[in-house]
Amino acid sequence: MAFPEVGKVAPKFSLQNQRGETVKLSDFKGKKNVVLYFYPKAMTPGCTVQACGIRDSKDALAKIDTVVLGVSPDPYPRLARFEEKQQLNFDLLSDEDHAVTESYGCWGLKKFMGREFMGVLRTTFIIDKQGKIALVMDKVKTKTHHDDVLSWITENLV
C-alpha cells in the first residue's frame, strides 16, 4: 500500500491513547500541526530512543504549534507502562488491528535477522493545520528524528 500523497488530506482516524481516551486527528484541525509517527513496538531500544527525543523536544514543538502522536499496534495498557517508564509527555495511540497504520501505508513486509514478517514500517507524517500531508518521512533515524522534525516544520510551516 502506498503512503498518502503530500498535499492531500490526511486519512482520518480515532484511536485510544495510553490513558484509554479517544484521540481524533480532527481534534487538531485548524489549531495545530501534527507529527504522526508510526513505530513498531513500545519499550524496544529504537522506539525508546525515538520517543525520548520527542519527549525532550516538547517545549520546542509547542512553540511552533505542533503536537506529536505516536502510533503502534500495542494495546493501550502497554503504552501506559511505556509512558510511565520513560516519562513521556505526548499521546501514544493504540492501533491493535493496524487499520490506521494500513490506511497510512505503514504496514508491510519487514526483514529482521533473516526472517520476513508483516509489521509497522517506521514512518512519520507531518500534517499541517489544515489537515493536509505536508511531508512523508520514510527514512526515519530514531536518534535524530526529533531534530529532523523540528527543523523541517520550522523551515516549512512556521
Secondary structure by P-SEA (a helix, b strand, c coil): ccccccccccccccccccccbbbbcccccccbbbbcccccccccaaaaaaaaaaaaaaaaaaaabbbbbbbccccaaaaaaaaaaacccbbbbbcccaaaaaaaccbbbbbccccccccccbbbbbbccccccccccccccccaaaaaaaaaaaaccc
